[in-house]
Structures are given as C-alpha cells and as structure tokens.
Amino acid sequence: MNMSEKRCLDVGGTFIKCDDGRQVPTCSKGTAEEMSAAFREAVGPADSLRQLGIAIPGPFDFRKGIFLMKHKFDAAYGLSFRELAGIPPHVEVKYLHDVNAVLAGAIDMLGLKDCNSALVTLGTGLGYTYAVKGDIQCNELGSPARGLWNRPWEDGILEDRISARGIRNAYEDITGDSTRSVYDIAQRAFAGEEAVCRVFRQTGEILAPFLKEEAEEFGLSVILFGGQISKSLALMIEPMTGLLGDVQLLPAPEGAVFRGLDTLFEDVKDR
C-alpha cells in the first residue's frame, strides 16, 4: 500500500506524533475548535487517504471514536474524533488505546504472540495493559481491562508515587529541590549521585510487588516498559528483577505504537 493511503497518529495530551515524523501541538486544554484545527493538521490531506489509525488515551469509546475524557480534551467530551478531524466518509478509521497500541506493536515486533505479556507505561501517569497469548485484554469500550494507577498505596494511590510527579516529589523530599524535571533527576542519577539513585531504586521497589501480583495471577513471562520515564529503567530495574525472578523485563521497542496501529489493518493470515 502506498504510504499516502494509510496514516497513523499517536494522540497525546501535549503533541500528536505522526508516523511521518511530524509533531503537532494537541491543544488538549483548548477549545473544541482549537483541537479540531490540530487534528486536521495532523491528519493532513485526505484526497488519497484510505486508512487512518489513531492511538489515543482513555476514557474514550474506541469502537465509536467518541471522546469521554474530562481531565484533558474536556472540550471535546461526547464529540466524534472523525467529525472534529474532518475525516471524509470514505476513510476507514480505527482506534486503539495508546497503551494497547504499544503492547500490540511490541507483541508483533518481538514475537510474543505465544506468551502472556504486559506493558507498563511510566510518564505523566501510570499505564498498564496485558495480553493472554497475544490477545490484549480490554473492557467493553476498548480500554485496558485492568489498571495499576488507582491501586491503593499508603494514603493515596499508586500513581501518586509511580509517575513523573511522584518522582519529582520523592526527589524534593530527599534534596529539598522542587525545580527539577524528571529528565534532570535521571541525569543526576546516571551520573552516580547516590541520593538521586535512591529515588529510582525506591520507585522500582514500590512497583515490584504490584507487578509480581500481576505476573502470578496471569502467568506473565514478559513485562515491557514504555513512556518517557522508562528510559531510566536501568535505574530501577534491580529491585524488580530480584522480586520477579524469571519474568523478562524489557523496554518496549521504538516505533511499537505505530506498528500496533498497522496491525489493525492487516488480515490475520498476513501476519
């Protein structure tokens, strides 16, 4: 298929990443009109377009393409992505939860169809999804069947600590410095600053028992990690490896989200 006939978009809260390398500001806190303009720019000319794959976070009706988010994209609540993006009727549009898209792509790229696997995404929030024999488990709207973000932890939920804000808060507790980004904190850890390394080790120690519970319940043999913070996986993997034993802990491959969207348009016999 000619590349112009199929396009894939990874719609995040800050940018829409396009499979041609473009990044378009999302305007997720703007008006519906501002979001519409961003979506239309990302989709591009529709004259030769035949198929469009969209990775997007939830809550979202992935079967109907309807926004259900209130924490971002709130001005688009109840509206159709197709209509906002001005996608003509002849274009086939398919949607995947962004976490599911990464896992689908990783399963295909790493040959994980015969095992039970999971994906943890570490970034602004804590994402999670899992697959049984390559079949990603979803709820009735198409979102991951289970989550980790809202599991009870201390006086709050796990995402309070396993997220960008959680790492920044832990760093501030140790150093008194509230000005650093997670990237800055990670660079200090990679440079060997012991106090900073402790922040990431603690992150792994806190996350590990939750992953062990998932691995035991669903027979997971591989757990993948995606998201910006997963680039610092080496700083937190040791306590997870120690507790999870034979479960492989791997970074999700680059480009997995677009590969996952590609699979939506492939016949099973062609895979």
C-alpha positions as CSV (number, residue, x, y, z in Angstrom):
1,M,0.0,0.0,0.0
2,N,1.2,3.5,-0.9
3,M,2.2,5.3,2.3
4,S,-0.1,8.2,1.4
5,E,-3.1,5.8,1.6
6,K,-2.6,4.9,5.3
7,R,-1.6,7.2,8.1
8,C,-1.1,6.6,11.8
9,L,-1.3,9.1,14.7
10,D,-0.4,8.9,18.3
11,V,-2.5,11.5,20.0
12,G,-1.1,12.6,23.4
13,G,-2.1,15.4,25.7
14,T,0.8,17.6,24.5
15,F,1.6,16.5,21.0
16,I,0.1,14.4,18.2
17,K,3.0,12.3,16.9
18,C,2.6,11.3,13.2
19,D,4.1,8.3,11.5
20,D,5.8,10.6,9.0
21,G,7.8,12.2,11.9
22,R,5.7,15.3,12.4
23,Q,4.7,16.5,15.8
24,V,1.6,18.7,16.1
25,P,0.7,20.5,19.3
26,T,-2.5,18.9,20.6
27,C,-4.3,21.8,22.3
28,S,-5.9,19.3,24.7
29,K,-6.8,22.0,27.2
30,G,-8.1,24.3,24.5
31,T,-11.5,24.8,22.8
32,A,-13.1,22.2,20.5
33,E,-12.2,24.4,17.6
34,E,-8.6,24.5,18.6
35,M,-8.4,20.8,18.9
36,S,-10.2,20.4,15.6
37,A,-7.6,22.5,13.9
38,A,-4.8,20.4,15.4
39,F,-6.4,17.1,14.4
40,R,-7.0,18.3,10.9
41,E,-3.3,19.4,10.6
42,A,-2.1,16.0,11.8
43,V,-4.4,14.1,9.5
44,G,-3.3,16.1,6.5
45,P,-4.8,15.9,3.0
46,A,-7.5,13.3,2.7
47,D,-7.6,13.0,-1.1
48,S,-5.6,9.8,-1.3
49,L,-6.1,8.7,2.3
50,R,-7.9,5.4,2.7
51,Q,-7.0,4.2,6.2
52,L,-6.3,6.1,9.4
53,G,-5.1,4.5,12.7
54,I,-5.4,6.6,15.9
55,A,-3.7,5.8,19.2
56,I,-5.3,7.9,22.0
57,P,-5.6,7.7,25.8
58,G,-8.9,7.0,27.6
59,P,-11.5,7.4,28.7
60,F,-12.6,7.1,25.1
61,D,-15.1,5.0,23.2
62,F,-12.6,3.1,21.0
63,R,-15.4,1.4,19.0
64,K,-17.3,4.6,18.1
65,G,-14.5,7.1,18.2
66,I,-16.1,9.4,20.9
67,F,-14.2,11.5,23.5
68,L,-15.1,10.6,27.1
69,M,-12.2,12.4,28.9
70,K,-12.7,15.1,31.4
71,H,-9.1,15.6,32.7
72,K,-8.0,16.6,29.2
73,F,-9.7,17.0,25.8
74,D,-12.7,18.0,28.1
75,A,-14.0,20.5,25.5
76,A,-14.4,17.5,23.1
77,Y,-16.4,15.4,25.6
78,G,-19.0,13.4,23.7
79,L,-17.8,14.5,20.3
80,S,-16.6,12.4,17.4
81,F,-12.9,12.3,16.5
82,R,-13.9,11.8,12.9
83,E,-16.1,14.9,12.8
84,L,-13.6,17.1,14.7
85,A,-10.8,16.0,12.4
86,G,-12.9,16.4,9.3
87,I,-12.2,12.9,8.1
88,P,-14.4,12.1,5.0
89,P,-16.7,9.0,5.0
90,H,-14.5,7.0,2.5
91,V,-11.6,6.8,5.0
92,E,-11.6,3.7,7.3
93,V,-10.7,4.9,10.8
94,K,-9.7,2.6,13.6
95,Y,-8.8,3.5,17.2
96,L,-6.6,1.9,19.9
97,H,-5.9,2.9,23.4
98,D,-2.4,4.3,23.3
99,V,-1.1,1.7,25.9
100,N,-2.8,-1.1,24.0
101,A,-1.3,0.1,20.7
102,V,2.3,0.0,22.2
103,L,1.7,-3.6,23.5
104,A,0.2,-4.7,20.2
105,G,3.2,-3.4,18.3
106,A,5.6,-4.9,20.8
107,I,3.9,-8.3,20.6
108,D,4.3,-8.3,16.8
109,M,7.8,-6.9,16.7
110,L,9.2,-9.2,19.5
111,G,7.3,-12.3,18.6
112,L,5.3,-12.5,21.8
113,K,2.1,-14.0,20.4
114,D,2.5,-17.3,22.2
115,C,3.1,-16.0,25.7
116,N,1.4,-13.9,28.3
117,S,2.8,-10.4,28.4
118,A,2.1,-6.9,29.9
119,L,3.1,-3.3,29.3
120,V,3.7,-0.7,32.0
121,T,3.9,2.9,30.8
122,L,5.7,5.4,33.0
123,G,5.2,9.1,32.4
124,T,2.7,11.7,33.4
125,G,0.6,8.8,34.7
126,L,0.9,5.1,35.2
127,G,-0.5,3.0,32.3
128,Y,-0.9,-0.8,32.2
129,T,-2.3,-3.4,30.0
130,Y,-1.8,-7.2,29.5
131,A,-2.2,-9.9,26.9
132,V,-3.0,-13.6,27.1
133,K,-1.3,-15.5,24.2
134,G,-1.0,-12.2,22.3
135,D,-4.7,-11.3,22.8
136,I,-4.8,-7.9,24.6
137,Q,-7.5,-7.9,27.3
138,C,-9.9,-4.9,27.0
139,N,-13.1,-3.7,28.7
140,E,-16.3,-3.0,26.8
141,L,-15.2,0.4,25.5
142,G,-11.8,-0.9,24.3
143,S,-9.6,0.4,27.2
144,P,-7.3,-1.9,29.1
145,A,-9.2,-4.5,31.2
146,R,-7.1,-3.7,34.3
147,G,-5.2,-0.8,35.6
148,L,-2.5,-0.2,38.2
149,W,-2.7,3.5,38.6
150,N,-5.5,3.5,41.2
151,R,-4.3,0.6,43.3
152,P,-4.2,1.7,47.0
153,W,-0.7,2.8,48.1
154,E,0.0,4.5,51.5
155,D,-2.6,7.3,51.9
156,G,-3.4,7.6,48.2
157,I,-3.0,5.6,45.0
158,L,0.0,4.0,43.3
159,E,0.1,6.7,40.6
160,D,0.8,9.3,43.3
161,R,4.3,7.8,43.5
162,I,4.9,5.9,40.2
163,S,4.6,8.9,37.8
164,A,6.6,12.0,36.9
165,R,5.1,13.9,39.8
166,G,5.8,11.1,42.2
167,I,9.5,11.0,41.2
168,R,9.7,14.8,41.5
169,N,8.1,14.7,44.9
170,A,10.4,11.9,46.1
171,Y,13.4,13.9,44.9
172,E,12.2,17.0,46.7
173,D,11.8,15.0,49.9
174,I,15.4,13.9,49.7
175,T,17.1,17.1,48.4
176,G,14.7,19.9,49.2
177,D,14.8,20.9,45.5
178,S,11.4,21.2,43.8
179,T,12.7,22.7,40.5
180,R,14.0,19.7,38.7
181,S,12.3,17.8,35.8
182,V,12.3,14.0,35.8
183,Y,14.9,14.1,33.0
184,D,17.2,16.3,35.1
185,I,16.8,13.9,38.1
186,A,17.5,10.9,35.9
187,Q,20.7,12.5,34.5
188,R,21.9,13.1,38.1
189,A,21.2,9.5,38.9
190,F,23.0,8.2,35.8
191,A,26.0,10.5,36.9
192,G,26.1,8.5,40.1
193,E,24.6,10.8,42.8
194,E,23.6,8.3,45.5
195,A,20.7,10.3,46.9
196,V,19.2,10.6,43.5
197,C,19.8,7.0,42.6
198,R,17.8,6.1,45.8
199,V,14.7,7.8,44.3
200,F,14.7,5.5,41.3
201,R,15.5,2.4,43.4
202,Q,12.6,3.2,45.6
203,T,10.4,3.6,42.5
204,G,11.3,0.0,41.5
205,E,10.9,-1.3,45.0
206,I,7.4,0.2,45.2
207,L,6.3,-1.0,41.8
208,A,7.7,-4.5,42.0
209,P,5.2,-6.2,44.3
210,F,2.3,-5.0,42.2
211,L,3.9,-6.4,39.1
212,K,4.6,-9.7,40.9
213,E,0.9,-10.0,41.7
214,E,0.0,-9.5,38.1
215,A,2.7,-11.9,36.9
216,E,1.4,-14.6,39.2
217,E,-2.3,-14.1,38.5
218,F,-1.9,-14.1,34.7
219,G,1.2,-16.2,34.2
220,L,3.2,-13.3,32.6
221,S,6.5,-14.2,31.2
222,V,7.4,-10.8,29.8
223,I,6.7,-7.3,31.2
224,L,7.6,-4.4,28.9
225,F,8.1,-0.8,29.8
226,G,7.2,2.3,27.8
227,G,6.8,6.0,28.3
228,Q,9.4,8.7,28.9
229,I,10.4,7.6,32.4
230,S,11.1,4.0,31.1
231,K,14.2,5.4,29.5
232,S,15.5,5.3,33.1
233,L,14.6,1.7,33.5
234,A,18.2,0.7,34.3
235,L,18.0,2.9,37.4
236,M,15.0,1.0,38.9
237,I,15.1,-2.5,37.4
238,E,17.3,-4.2,40.1
239,P,14.6,-4.5,42.8
240,M,12.0,-5.6,40.2
241,T,14.3,-8.3,38.8
242,G,15.0,-9.5,42.3
243,L,11.4,-10.0,43.1
244,L,10.0,-11.1,39.7
245,G,12.6,-13.8,39.1
246,D,12.2,-15.4,35.7
247,V,9.9,-12.8,34.2
248,Q,11.7,-10.9,31.5
249,L,11.7,-7.1,32.0
250,L,12.3,-5.3,28.7
251,P,11.9,-1.8,27.2
252,A,9.2,-1.6,24.6
253,P,10.7,-1.3,21.1
254,E,10.9,2.0,19.3
255,G,8.0,2.5,17.0
256,A,5.8,0.0,18.7
257,V,2.8,2.3,18.9
258,F,2.7,2.8,15.1
259,R,3.4,-0.9,14.5
260,G,0.4,-1.7,16.8
261,L,-1.8,0.6,14.7
262,D,-0.6,-1.0,11.5
263,T,-1.8,-4.4,12.7
264,L,-5.4,-3.1,12.9
265,F,-5.5,-3.1,9.1
266,E,-3.8,-6.5,8.5
267,D,-5.6,-9.7,7.9
268,V,-4.6,-12.4,10.4
269,K,-3.3,-14.6,7.5
270,D,-0.9,-11.9,6.5
271,R,0.8,-11.5,9.9
